[in-house]
Amino acid sequence: MKKKWFIAASAALAFTAAAGIVSAAEWKGTSAEAVKYTNNGQAITPSSPAVNIDGSLYLPIRAFGEATGKYVDWDEFRSSVALTDKPALSGKYKLAAPDLAEGIKMGIGSSLIHLPGDPDNVFYSTADRGPNGDATVKGKSVKTFPLPNYTPTIYKIEIADGQIKILDRFPLKVNGVDPVTGNANITGLPNIKGRDEAPYDAKGENELAYDPYGLDTEGIAYNPKDDTYWISEEYGPSIVHVKRDGTLIERIVPKGWAAQVSTPLVPARETLPAVYNKLRQNRGAEAVSITPDGKYMFMAMQSPLRNPGKETDNSRQLRIIKFDLATLQPMAEFAYLTEDAKQFTDLQQSDIVISDMVAVNESTLLIDERDKNAGDKAQLKRIFSIDLSDATNIIGTLDDNKFAGKTLEQMSIEELKANGIMPPSKRTIVDVAAFQYPYEKVEGLSLVGGNTIVIVNDNDFGVGSKSAENGTELWTFKLPYTIK
């Protein structure tokens, strides 16, 4: 027999299905004694059970909540609560670098990685496809590339004394001649006319050449087995195998992609499912990471696929795919569930994205999830630890409507549950917004020593910025526990 409960506002915190924390004047409900709880990943038993009221979970503040000084995450799929100790901000570092051109600042920060064996203050990063903007010409909105010969580059950086110092640069290049640049260096220009965004000059008047080897670099991973990088990029969407000196080796692309463009210098391996061709433009392969043993690689899309069309832009389901690095074949896919925009103020679901990730091991990933706002308007800038161990492998099952009557992106939370689709569990590691982080794009994420979270922002080359500063900052957070 379930007990009846009455709870006053001063004695409780409420956890809705979206993990929002609210208060109320008074509630009545039944005890939820079957709920499971963890603290820093370990099982615990609270002093008082939670209360279930109209499908929402309410926890007495005397047991949990703000009084504990912990992050609290509610998983409605598993009926579990996770409590996690909060970190301390341990460092801030700014980039001071010469501008690339008038009104265009130096850019790094779309990715971040710390290599094993390197000093704790040395990292590698990339910028994205280069400076770009939007212009309206004769009533038509076009994408402009003011530096069309910009070369996407891997940067070796060092942090010390409050500064980010660039130690070395490795421009991305082909083993031969890029048809656009006339030399080995590639550009950040789109690949396929009619499929990718059309590139225009700075004034938006003349369409530029397409580069079959062009990359919109977003994430970087390191494979210790062969001392190479893998870079995720948004055009394909694809993952590109790269030597330490920046030479492109091969490219993982969706089925059907290679028939649209010739890339003889960088073989295109069509191992991504064809459904990935349905990406939203400029919302492609945002994050990539490799397990420390070099066996597996994970790639995450920034936003939902348009599957079947634009109507799924507000889906909460983002895809994370797992590869066997020995064969380059996908072996699993997971439905990552972003936070519910309804728990925030004036935030669209389509403005919640994944920006980077770290593969701690085969079943634990760190995910950078954020909104599109900056400064005081920012509400969601969080680093989550997610557990894949009991998440449903959906590979090949929800690309169309044959299994569940809808694609993954069309399904509601209730439909996921009804079809036995379990997303990865999530728990908050860092709530970056709570530290008054001033930037929109937290796009680089790294873990050092198991207990230091490192983030860096993408400054978008300062396009449209009036600040005299570069606008790139790297922050470090010390965890009171070790992730392993």
MARSE-384192 format. One record per residue (C-alpha): residue in three letters; chain; x, y, z. Coordinates in nm, 2 decimals. Layout:
! residues N
REC rest kette      X      Y      Z
REC  ALA     A      X      Y      Z
...
This chain:
! residues 484
REC rest kette      X      Y      Z
REC  MET     A   0.00   0.00   0.00
REC  LYS     A   0.15   0.33  -0.10
REC  LYS     A   0.17   0.60   0.17
REC  LYS     A  -0.01   0.93   0.12
REC  TRP     A   0.22   1.24   0.15
REC  PHE     A   0.18   1.61   0.21
REC  ILE     A   0.48   1.83   0.15
REC  ALA     A   0.52   2.21   0.21
REC  ALA     A   0.72   2.42  -0.02
REC  SER     A   0.99   2.49   0.23
REC  ALA     A   1.05   2.12   0.27
REC  ALA     A   1.09   1.99  -0.08
REC  LEU     A   1.24   2.02  -0.43
REC  ALA     A   1.05   1.91  -0.73
REC  PHE     A   1.19   1.71  -1.02
REC  THR     A   0.99   1.70  -1.34
REC  ALA     A   1.05   1.45  -1.62
REC  ALA     A   1.28   1.72  -1.77
REC  ALA     A   1.48   1.74  -1.45
REC  GLY     A   1.37   2.10  -1.38
REC  ILE     A   1.38   2.21  -1.01
REC  VAL     A   1.07   2.40  -0.90
REC  SER     A   0.88   2.48  -0.58
REC  ALA     A   0.52   2.48  -0.49
REC  ALA     A   0.29   2.59  -0.21
REC  GLU     A   0.17   2.24  -0.12
REC  TRP     A   0.16   1.90  -0.28
REC  LYS     A  -0.02   1.57  -0.21
REC  GLY     A   0.09   1.24  -0.35
REC  THR     A   0.22   0.89  -0.29
REC  SER     A   0.57   0.78  -0.18
REC  ALA     A   0.79   0.65  -0.46
REC  GLU     A   0.99   0.40  -0.26
REC  ALA     A   1.11   0.20  -0.57
REC  VAL     A   1.32   0.49  -0.70
REC  LYS     A   1.69   0.41  -0.72
REC  TYR     A   1.95   0.68  -0.63
REC  THR     A   2.32   0.72  -0.70
REC  ASN     A   2.58   0.97  -0.57
REC  ASN     A   2.89   1.01  -0.80
REC  GLY     A   2.79   0.69  -0.96
REC  GLN     A   2.75   0.49  -0.64
REC  ALA     A   2.42   0.36  -0.50
REC  ILE     A   2.29   0.53  -0.19
REC  THR     A   1.97   0.52   0.02
REC  PRO     A   1.81   0.86   0.12
REC  SER     A   1.68   0.93   0.46
REC  SER     A   1.33   0.98   0.32
REC  PRO     A   1.16   0.85   0.00
REC  ALA     A   1.05   1.07  -0.29
REC  VAL     A   0.69   1.15  -0.36
REC  ASN     A   0.52   1.08  -0.69
REC  ILE     A   0.26   1.34  -0.78
REC  ASP     A   0.09   1.34  -1.12
REC  GLY     A   0.40   1.17  -1.28
REC  SER     A   0.65   1.41  -1.13
REC  LEU     A   0.91   1.32  -0.87
REC  TYR     A   0.94   1.53  -0.55
REC  LEU     A   1.23   1.49  -0.32
REC  PRO     A   1.24   1.63   0.04
REC  ILE     A   1.50   1.90   0.07
REC  ARG     A   1.61   1.76   0.40
REC  ALA     A   1.74   1.46   0.21
REC  PHE     A   1.86   1.61  -0.12
REC  GLY     A   1.86   1.92  -0.33
REC  GLU     A   2.03   2.25  -0.28
REC  ALA     A   2.10   2.17   0.08
REC  THR     A   2.35   1.91  -0.03
REC  GLY     A   2.54   2.14  -0.27
REC  LYS     A   2.52   1.88  -0.54
REC  TYR     A   2.39   1.85  -0.89
REC  VAL     A   2.08   1.64  -0.91
REC  ASP     A   1.96   1.46  -1.22
REC  TRP     A   1.63   1.27  -1.26
REC  ASP     A   1.61   0.99  -1.52
REC  GLU     A   1.25   0.92  -1.60
REC  PHE     A   1.34   0.61  -1.82
REC  ARG     A   1.51   0.44  -1.53
REC  SER     A   1.33   0.59  -1.23
REC  SER     A   1.67   0.70  -1.09
REC  VAL     A   1.82   1.00  -0.93
REC  ALA     A   2.19   1.09  -0.96
REC  LEU     A   2.36   1.33  -0.72
REC  THR     A   2.70   1.46  -0.82
REC  ASP     A   2.95   1.68  -0.63
REC  LYS     A   3.01   2.02  -0.78
REC  PRO     A   3.35   2.13  -0.92
REC  ALA     A   3.56   2.44  -0.85
REC  LEU     A   3.66   2.68  -1.12
REC  SER     A   4.04   2.65  -1.12
REC  GLY     A   4.17   2.86  -1.41
REC  LYS     A   4.09   3.11  -1.69
REC  TYR     A   4.32   3.16  -1.99
REC  LYS     A   4.28   3.41  -2.28
REC  LEU     A   4.41   3.40  -2.63
REC  ALA     A   4.60   3.71  -2.75
REC  ALA     A   4.69   3.67  -3.12
REC  PRO     A   4.71   3.89  -3.42
REC  ASP     A   4.40   3.93  -3.63
REC  LEU     A   4.38   3.73  -3.96
REC  ALA     A   4.26   4.04  -4.14
REC  GLU     A   4.08   4.36  -4.07
REC  GLY     A   3.77   4.27  -3.87
REC  ILE     A   3.86   3.90  -3.86
REC  LYS     A   4.02   3.77  -3.54
REC  MET     A   4.24   3.46  -3.50
REC  GLY     A   4.03   3.16  -3.43
REC  ILE     A   4.08   2.83  -3.24
REC  GLY     A   3.84   2.65  -3.00
REC  SER     A   3.60   2.44  -3.21
REC  SER     A   3.76   2.13  -3.06
REC  LEU     A   4.01   2.04  -2.78
REC  ILE     A   4.21   1.73  -2.69
REC  HIS     A   4.49   1.64  -2.45
REC  LEU     A   4.73   1.38  -2.57
REC  PRO     A   4.85   1.11  -2.33
REC  GLY     A   5.21   1.18  -2.21
REC  ASP     A   5.19   1.55  -2.28
REC  PRO     A   5.22   1.81  -2.00
REC  ASP     A   4.88   1.88  -1.83
REC  ASN     A   4.88   2.23  -1.98
REC  VAL     A   4.93   2.14  -2.34
REC  PHE     A   4.64   2.07  -2.58
REC  TYR     A   4.55   2.05  -2.95
REC  SER     A   4.26   2.24  -3.10
REC  THR     A   4.11   2.34  -3.43
REC  ALA     A   3.90   2.62  -3.57
REC  ASP     A   3.62   2.55  -3.80
REC  ARG     A   3.58   2.62  -4.18
REC  GLY     A   3.71   2.97  -4.15
REC  PRO     A   3.55   3.32  -4.12
REC  ASN     A   3.20   3.32  -4.27
REC  GLY     A   2.89   3.53  -4.24
REC  ASP     A   2.56   3.61  -4.40
REC  ALA     A   2.46   3.87  -4.65
REC  THR     A   2.14   3.97  -4.82
REC  VAL     A   2.19   4.04  -5.19
REC  LYS     A   1.88   4.12  -5.41
REC  GLY     A   1.66   3.98  -5.14
REC  LYS     A   1.85   3.66  -5.12
REC  SER     A   2.04   3.54  -4.81
REC  VAL     A   2.38   3.40  -4.89
REC  LYS     A   2.67   3.25  -4.70
REC  THR     A   2.99   3.46  -4.74
REC  PHE     A   3.36   3.35  -4.70
REC  PRO     A   3.57   3.67  -4.67
REC  LEU     A   3.89   3.46  -4.66
REC  PRO     A   3.81   3.18  -4.92
REC  ASN     A   4.17   3.04  -4.91
REC  TYR     A   4.16   3.00  -4.53
REC  THR     A   4.32   2.66  -4.44
REC  PRO     A   4.16   2.46  -4.15
REC  THR     A   4.45   2.39  -3.91
REC  ILE     A   4.54   2.18  -3.60
REC  TYR     A   4.69   2.40  -3.33
REC  LYS     A   4.92   2.29  -3.05
REC  ILE     A   4.85   2.53  -2.76
REC  GLU     A   4.98   2.58  -2.41
REC  ILE     A   4.81   2.75  -2.11
REC  ALA     A   5.01   2.94  -1.85
REC  ASP     A   4.99   3.26  -1.66
REC  GLY     A   4.64   3.34  -1.77
REC  GLN     A   4.72   3.31  -2.14
REC  ILE     A   4.67   3.07  -2.43
REC  LYS     A   4.99   3.04  -2.63
REC  ILE     A   5.00   2.88  -2.98
REC  LEU     A   5.30   2.66  -2.99
REC  ASP     A   5.27   2.50  -3.34
REC  ARG     A   5.04   2.48  -3.64
REC  PHE     A   4.96   2.19  -3.87
REC  PRO     A   4.76   2.31  -4.17
REC  LEU     A   4.53   2.04  -4.32
REC  LYS     A   4.65   1.92  -4.66
REC  VAL     A   4.63   1.65  -4.92
REC  ASN     A   4.91   1.44  -5.06
REC  GLY     A   4.90   1.62  -5.39
REC  VAL     A   4.73   1.93  -5.52
REC  ASP     A   4.39   2.07  -5.40
REC  PRO     A   4.21   2.20  -5.72
REC  VAL     A   4.10   2.52  -5.54
REC  THR     A   4.42   2.63  -5.38
REC  GLY     A   4.66   2.50  -5.64
REC  ASN     A   4.88   2.35  -5.37
REC  ALA     A   4.86   2.09  -5.10
REC  ASN     A   4.66   2.29  -4.85
REC  ILE     A   4.28   2.25  -4.84
REC  THR     A   4.01   2.51  -4.78
REC  GLY     A   3.71   2.53  -4.56
REC  LEU     A   3.48   2.57  -4.86
REC  PRO     A   3.18   2.33  -4.92
REC  ASN     A   3.22   2.01  -5.12
REC  ILE     A   2.91   1.95  -5.34
REC  LYS     A   2.72   2.21  -5.54
REC  GLY     A   2.34   2.18  -5.49
REC  ARG     A   2.38   1.99  -5.17
REC  ASP     A   2.60   2.20  -4.94
REC  GLU     A   2.56   2.57  -4.86
REC  ALA     A   2.66   2.78  -5.16
REC  PRO     A   2.98   2.98  -5.09
REC  TYR     A   3.00   3.35  -5.19
REC  ASP     A   3.27   3.62  -5.17
REC  ALA     A   3.28   3.88  -4.90
REC  LYS     A   3.02   4.10  -5.07
REC  GLY     A   2.79   3.81  -5.14
REC  GLU     A   2.79   3.89  -5.51
REC  ASN     A   3.00   3.61  -5.67
REC  GLU     A   2.97   3.23  -5.60
REC  LEU     A   3.31   3.07  -5.51
REC  ALA     A   3.45   2.74  -5.63
REC  TYR     A   3.35   2.42  -5.43
REC  ASP     A   3.64   2.23  -5.28
REC  PRO     A   3.60   1.85  -5.29
REC  TYR     A   3.85   1.83  -5.00
REC  GLY     A   3.71   2.12  -4.80
REC  LEU     A   3.63   2.06  -4.44
REC  ASP     A   3.42   2.23  -4.17
REC  THR     A   3.63   2.10  -3.88
REC  GLU     A   3.45   2.07  -3.55
REC  GLY     A   3.59   1.78  -3.33
REC  ILE     A   3.93   1.61  -3.29
REC  ALA     A   4.02   1.27  -3.15
REC  TYR     A   4.36   1.09  -3.11
REC  ASN     A   4.43   0.72  -3.18
REC  PRO     A   4.72   0.60  -2.97
REC  LYS     A   4.75   0.28  -3.17
REC  ASP     A   4.88   0.45  -3.49
REC  ASP     A   4.96   0.81  -3.36
REC  THR     A   4.69   0.97  -3.59
REC  TYR     A   4.40   1.21  -3.55
REC  TRP     A   4.03   1.17  -3.65
REC  ILE     A   3.85   1.50  -3.72
REC  SER     A   3.47   1.53  -3.74
REC  GLU     A   3.33   1.78  -3.98
REC  GLU     A   2.99   1.92  -4.08
REC  TYR     A   2.98   1.90  -4.46
REC  GLY     A   2.97   1.53  -4.51
REC  PRO     A   2.89   1.48  -4.24
REC  SER     A   3.21   1.29  -4.21
REC  ILE     A   3.51   1.19  -4.00
REC  VAL     A   3.85   1.24  -4.15
REC  HIS     A   4.16   1.04  -4.07
REC  VAL     A   4.46   1.27  -4.04
REC  LYS     A   4.84   1.23  -3.99
REC  ARG     A   5.01   1.42  -3.72
REC  ASP     A   5.15   1.66  -3.98
REC  GLY     A   4.80   1.74  -4.11
REC  THR     A   4.79   1.52  -4.42
REC  LEU     A   4.45   1.38  -4.49
REC  ILE     A   4.44   1.00  -4.52
REC  GLU     A   4.08   0.89  -4.57
REC  ARG     A   3.73   1.00  -4.49
REC  ILE     A   3.43   0.82  -4.35
REC  VAL     A   3.11   0.94  -4.52
REC  PRO     A   2.74   0.84  -4.55
REC  LYS     A   2.64   0.58  -4.81
REC  GLY     A   2.57   0.76  -5.14
REC  TRP     A   2.80   1.06  -5.07
REC  ALA     A   3.10   0.95  -5.27
REC  ALA     A   2.90   0.93  -5.60
REC  GLN     A   2.84   1.30  -5.58
REC  VAL     A   3.20   1.42  -5.58
REC  SER     A   3.55   1.29  -5.68
REC  THR     A   3.81   1.28  -5.41
REC  PRO     A   4.09   1.05  -5.54
REC  LEU     A   4.35   1.20  -5.30
REC  VAL     A   4.14   1.12  -4.99
REC  PRO     A   3.95   0.79  -5.03
REC  ALA     A   3.59   0.82  -4.92
REC  ARG     A   3.47   0.52  -4.72
REC  GLU     A   3.09   0.50  -4.71
REC  THR     A   3.05   0.34  -4.37
REC  LEU     A   2.81   0.59  -4.22
REC  PRO     A   2.44   0.49  -4.26
REC  ALA     A   2.27   0.67  -4.56
REC  VAL     A   2.03   0.84  -4.32
REC  TYR     A   2.32   1.08  -4.22
REC  ASN     A   2.28   1.24  -4.56
REC  LYS     A   1.97   1.40  -4.40
REC  LEU     A   2.16   1.64  -4.19
REC  ARG     A   2.06   2.00  -4.13
REC  GLN     A   2.31   2.22  -4.31
REC  ASN     A   2.58   2.35  -4.07
REC  ARG     A   2.46   2.11  -3.80
REC  GLY     A   2.66   1.80  -3.89
REC  ALA     A   2.93   1.58  -3.72
REC  GLU     A   3.01   1.81  -3.43
REC  ALA     A   3.20   1.58  -3.20
REC  VAL     A   3.43   1.28  -3.22
REC  SER     A   3.63   1.09  -2.96
REC  ILE     A   3.83   0.77  -2.93
REC  THR     A   3.86   0.54  -2.63
REC  PRO     A   4.20   0.55  -2.46
REC  ASP     A   4.28   0.19  -2.58
REC  GLY     A   4.23   0.30  -2.94
REC  LYS     A   3.96   0.03  -3.00
REC  TYR     A   3.65   0.24  -3.05
REC  MET     A   3.55   0.58  -3.19
REC  PHE     A   3.23   0.77  -3.12
REC  MET     A   3.08   1.05  -3.33
REC  ALA     A   2.79   1.28  -3.23
REC  MET     A   2.57   1.49  -3.45
REC  GLN     A   2.52   1.85  -3.34
REC  SER     A   2.14   1.85  -3.41
REC  PRO     A   1.86   1.61  -3.50
REC  LEU     A   1.86   1.47  -3.85
REC  ARG     A   1.59   1.61  -4.08
REC  ASN     A   1.44   1.27  -4.09
REC  PRO     A   1.21   1.27  -4.28
REC  GLY     A   1.22   1.65  -4.31
REC  LYS     A   1.25   2.00  -4.14
REC  GLU     A   0.96   1.91  -3.91
REC  THR     A   1.20   1.72  -3.69
REC  ASP     A   1.43   2.02  -3.62
REC  ASN     A   1.27   2.03  -3.27
REC  SER     A   1.33   1.67  -3.19
REC  ARG     A   1.51   1.60  -2.86
REC  GLN     A   1.68   1.29  -3.01
REC  LEU     A   2.04   1.33  -3.14
REC  ARG     A   2.24   1.05  -3.27
REC  ILE     A   2.57   0.91  -3.13
REC  ILE     A   2.74   0.64  -3.34
REC  LYS     A   3.01   0.40  -3.23
REC  PHE     A   3.28   0.26  -3.47
REC  ASP     A   3.51  -0.04  -3.45
REC  LEU     A   3.84   0.14  -3.54
REC  ALA     A   3.99  -0.18  -3.66
REC  THR     A   3.73  -0.21  -3.94
REC  LEU     A   3.59   0.14  -3.96
REC  GLN     A   3.25  -0.01  -3.94
REC  PRO     A   2.97   0.12  -3.72
REC  MET     A   2.87  -0.12  -3.45
REC  ALA     A   2.62   0.07  -3.24
REC  GLU     A   2.41   0.39  -3.24
REC  PHE     A   2.24   0.56  -2.95
REC  ALA     A   1.95   0.81  -2.91
REC  TYR     A   2.10   1.09  -2.70
REC  LEU     A   1.82   1.28  -2.53
REC  THR     A   1.88   1.66  -2.50
REC  GLU     A   1.73   1.86  -2.22
REC  ASP     A   1.37   1.96  -2.26
REC  ALA     A   1.35   2.33  -2.38
REC  LYS     A   1.02   2.37  -2.20
REC  GLN     A   1.20   2.39  -1.86
REC  PHE     A   1.38   2.70  -1.98
REC  THR     A   1.26   3.05  -2.07
REC  ASP     A   1.20   3.14  -2.44
REC  LEU     A   1.43   2.86  -2.56
REC  GLN     A   1.36   2.66  -2.88
REC  GLN     A   1.43   2.29  -2.87
REC  SER     A   1.62   2.33  -3.20
REC  ASP     A   1.86   2.56  -3.02
REC  ILE     A   1.99   2.29  -2.79
REC  VAL     A   2.29   2.11  -2.94
REC  ILE     A   2.59   1.89  -2.87
REC  SER     A   2.92   2.06  -2.92
REC  ASP     A   3.19   1.81  -2.81
REC  MET     A   3.26   1.49  -2.62
REC  VAL     A   3.52   1.28  -2.45
REC  ALA     A   3.53   0.90  -2.46
REC  VAL     A   3.64   0.80  -2.11
REC  ASN     A   3.59   0.44  -2.19
REC  GLU     A   3.37   0.22  -2.40
REC  SER     A   3.06   0.30  -2.20
REC  THR     A   3.12   0.64  -2.05
REC  LEU     A   3.12   0.96  -2.25
REC  LEU     A   3.14   1.32  -2.14
REC  ILE     A   2.90   1.54  -2.35
REC  ASP     A   2.90   1.92  -2.40
REC  GLU     A   2.54   2.02  -2.43
REC  ARG     A   2.45   2.39  -2.48
REC  ASP     A   2.19   2.64  -2.59
REC  LYS     A   2.25   2.92  -2.85
REC  ASN     A   2.26   3.21  -2.60
REC  ALA     A   2.55   3.40  -2.44
REC  GLY     A   2.61   3.59  -2.12
REC  ASP     A   2.31   3.66  -1.90
REC  LYS     A   2.08   3.50  -2.15
REC  ALA     A   2.25   3.16  -2.14
REC  GLN     A   2.05   2.89  -1.96
REC  LEU     A   2.21   2.57  -2.07
REC  LYS     A   2.58   2.51  -2.08
REC  ARG     A   2.64   2.18  -1.92
REC  ILE     A   2.90   1.90  -1.93
REC  PHE     A   2.72   1.56  -1.87
REC  SER     A   2.86   1.22  -1.81
REC  ILE     A   2.65   0.97  -2.00
REC  ASP     A   2.64   0.59  -1.95
REC  LEU     A   2.59   0.37  -2.26
REC  SER     A   2.60   0.04  -2.07
REC  ASP     A   2.22  -0.02  -2.07
REC  ALA     A   2.12   0.22  -2.36
REC  THR     A   1.94   0.07  -2.66
REC  ASN     A   2.15   0.00  -2.97
REC  ILE     A   1.92   0.14  -3.24
REC  ILE     A   2.16   0.11  -3.54
REC  GLY     A   1.96   0.04  -3.86
REC  THR     A   1.62   0.02  -3.68
REC  LEU     A   1.49   0.38  -3.67
REC  ASP     A   1.62   0.53  -3.99
REC  ASP     A   1.28   0.49  -4.14
REC  ASN     A   0.93   0.42  -4.00
REC  LYS     A   0.92   0.04  -4.05
REC  PHE     A   1.01  -0.06  -3.69
REC  ALA     A   0.80   0.19  -3.48
REC  GLY     A   0.58   0.37  -3.73
REC  LYS     A   0.80   0.67  -3.70
REC  THR     A   1.17   0.76  -3.75
REC  LEU     A   1.38   0.82  -3.44
REC  GLU     A   1.36   1.20  -3.48
REC  GLN     A   0.98   1.19  -3.51
REC  MET     A   0.92   0.99  -3.19
REC  SER     A   0.79   1.15  -2.86
REC  ILE     A   0.93   1.05  -2.52
REC  GLU     A   0.62   0.83  -2.46
REC  GLU     A   0.68   0.66  -2.80
REC  LEU     A   1.04   0.59  -2.71
REC  LYS     A   0.93   0.43  -2.39
REC  ALA     A   0.65   0.23  -2.56
REC  ASN     A   0.90   0.09  -2.81
REC  GLY     A   1.16   0.00  -2.55
REC  ILE     A   1.41   0.27  -2.66
REC  MET     A   1.64   0.35  -2.37
REC  PRO     A   1.86   0.67  -2.42
REC  PRO     A   2.19   0.69  -2.23
REC  SER     A   2.16   0.80  -1.87
REC  LYS     A   2.30   1.15  -1.79
REC  ARG     A   2.44   1.32  -1.49
REC  THR     A   2.57   1.68  -1.46
REC  ILE     A   2.95   1.72  -1.42
REC  VAL     A   2.97   2.09  -1.47
REC  ASP     A   2.70   2.35  -1.50
REC  VAL     A   2.91   2.61  -1.69
REC  ALA     A   2.64   2.87  -1.70
REC  ALA     A   2.63   2.88  -1.32
REC  PHE     A   2.99   3.02  -1.33
REC  GLN     A   2.87   3.32  -1.54
REC  TYR     A   3.04   3.19  -1.86
REC  PRO     A   3.02   3.48  -2.10
REC  TYR     A   3.03   3.30  -2.44
REC  GLU     A   2.78   3.12  -2.65
REC  LYS     A   2.99   2.84  -2.81
REC  VAL     A   3.15   2.61  -2.56
REC  GLU     A   3.28   2.39  -2.83
REC  GLY     A   3.60   2.23  -2.70
REC  LEU     A   3.60   1.98  -2.42
REC  SER     A   3.88   1.77  -2.26
REC  LEU     A   3.95   1.57  -1.95
REC  VAL     A   4.29   1.57  -1.79
REC  GLY     A   4.40   1.33  -1.52
REC  GLY     A   4.05   1.21  -1.46
REC  ASN     A   3.97   1.51  -1.24
REC  THR     A   4.01   1.83  -1.45
REC  ILE     A   3.75   1.94  -1.70
REC  VAL     A   3.88   2.18  -1.96
REC  ILE     A   3.66   2.38  -2.20
REC  VAL     A   3.73   2.64  -2.47
REC  ASN     A   3.49   2.85  -2.68
REC  ASP     A   3.48   2.91  -3.06
REC  ASN     A   3.49   3.28  -3.12
REC  ASP     A   3.37   3.25  -3.48
REC  PHE     A   3.67   3.46  -3.58
REC  GLY     A   3.51   3.76  -3.42
REC  VAL     A   3.28   3.82  -3.71
REC  GLY     A   3.04   4.10  -3.61
REC  SER     A   3.23   4.15  -3.28
REC  LYS     A   3.32   4.50  -3.16
REC  SER     A   3.54   4.39  -2.88
REC  ALA     A   3.91   4.47  -2.90
REC  GLU     A   3.99   4.13  -2.74
REC  ASN     A   4.02   3.81  -2.94
REC  GLY     A   3.72   3.66  -2.75
REC  THR     A   3.87   3.31  -2.70
REC  GLU     A   3.90   3.17  -2.34
REC  LEU     A   3.99   2.84  -2.20
REC  TRP     A   3.86   2.75  -1.85
REC  THR     A   3.95   2.46  -1.62
REC  PHE     A   3.74   2.30  -1.35
REC  LYS     A   3.87   2.08  -1.07
REC  LEU     A   3.64   1.79  -0.98
REC  PRO     A   3.63   1.66  -0.62
REC  TYR     A   3.64   1.30  -0.76
REC  THR     A   3.80   1.11  -1.05
REC  ILE     A   3.62   1.00  -1.37
REC  LYS     A   3.75   0.67  -1.49
